[in-house]
Amino acid sequence: MSGLNFTIPFSVDFISTGDFFIFIYHIVFATCAALLAGSVVLGILCTRALRQQNRFIFMLNTSISDTLTGFSVYYLGLFDVQEGYPSRNSTFYILPSFLGVNVMTFLFAQFDRYLAVGHPFFYNRFITRWFVVACCVFCWVYTYLILTIQNVLPVAQAVKLSAFGVMTLQIIVVIKVLMTIKLYIIAKNQLGREAPSPERDSKKESLRLIVFVVICFLSLWCPSFVNIMVRYLSNGGLRFKNEATNAFAIMARFNALSTPALYIWGSPALRTAVWSTVWRRVCTPCHNRTTRFLHTLSPSCKNPVSCIPLVFCTS
């Protein structure tokens, strides 16, 4: 009996310069997205003050999804994978659906910020941390429950369910756009009339951050969504060789890098937590080893870092 060949070819043929660029891009992107989003996850989990705030629970949920998206690119971007119908070496939409989790999480986060600023008494009474955790869990359960049902149904029924999912996403996108406009108006008008205070600054920071993140997410994700809609409704739309060369999918996956970057940029508390709990612990041992190495080369130098040129010139 002949042996079975389970080898999956690479996503590109390595014939042109563009093939090498695409392959290297996916390696760099996957590494950067996993490290950056993963550092946000560790920063929030290791900082109790952040875990107690609802908005950081939503950030944690999206960052977990972004971390997994980064790791998924090691497969989707480096190997010849085609999701959909017909599929090739597919993951049955398991890996691309991480972005679907983020779509729903951002929607819940927008409502959370709207209630926190617009209806603070109702918010403080009913929107508890465990309620927010339940919303985040629901995002994962709903996304992958629908995906599981879609994968076990016959192809004809699965296509109909997929069309229903696209229609549902249309509704969600419209709601997200309306909520973004509403939050922007609240941030500009309502908070502008309040007296300066730490609570006002915190509300303004959270509103501004969620507005920027959602606008960036929709800007990168909507081209792929529109192309999918066109392909469902007609024979048009752009088709690509695989997921690695799908320009729209590449744009959508770039959210896995831009979203945690915006979190760190827009939240000083998160930036401090990520640095103190993750990157400082990584950088300090490297700095200490470098300092000891330079001391062995030039024991008389009091500031080893400033003596790097002298060390290598005299050694």
C-alpha positions, 0 to 999 in steps of 0.5 A: 500500500502506498504511503499517504502524502499530507504535505501542504505546499507553501502559499507562494512559488518563490519565483518572483520578488513579490513571492518572497516579500509576501512570505516574509511579511506574513512571518513578521506580521504573525510574530509582531501581532502575537507578541503585541496582543499577547503582551496586552493580555498579560498586562491586563491579567497581571494587573488587578486594577485593570481587571476590575474595570469593565472596559479592560475586560473587553480589551482583554477579550479582543486581545486574546482573539488578536493573539490567536489571529497572529498565531493563525497567520503562521498557517493561513499566511505561509501555506496554500490555504483557501477557505470557503466553497470550494475549500483547500487545506481549510480550517473550516473557518475556525481561524478566520472566525477570530475576527468575528469574535472581535466584531461582536466584542466591539459592539458590546464594548460600545454599548458598555461605554454608552451606558457608562457615560450616558446612564451612569446610575443604571450602569453602576447598578446592573452592569457588573464585571461578571455580566461583562465577562458573560458578554465576552464568553457569549461572543466566543460561544455564539461565533463558534456555535454557528460555525459548528452548525455550519460545518456539520450541515450539508453544503446547500444548507451551510451556504444558506446559513452562511448567507444568513450570517452575512446578513446578520453582520450587515445589521451589526455593522450598521449598528456599530456605525451608528453607535460610533457616531453616538459615542463621538457626539457624547464625547464631544458635547456631553463630557465637554460640559462637565467640570474637569475631574479624574472621572471625566478624564477616564470617561473621555479616554475610554470613549475616544479609544473605543471610537478610534479602535472601531473606526480603524477596525471597520476601515480595515475589515469592511473591504473584505466584508463588501467583497464577500457580499458581492460574491454572495449576491452576484458572480462578481467580486475579486477572487484570490489564489489563497488566503496569503495573497488575499489583499482584503483578508490581509487588511482585515487581519491587520487589525490584530496588530493595530487594535492592541497598538491603539490600546497601548497608545490610548490608555496610559494605565495599560501602557504602564501595566504592559511595560512593568509586567511584560517588557521590563521583565524581558528587557532587564535580564538582557540589559544586565547580561549586556552590562556584565559582558561590557564590564568583562571587556572594560572593567575600568568603565563606570558606564558600560553602555557609553563605553561600547565604542571604546570597548570594541576599539580597544579589544 
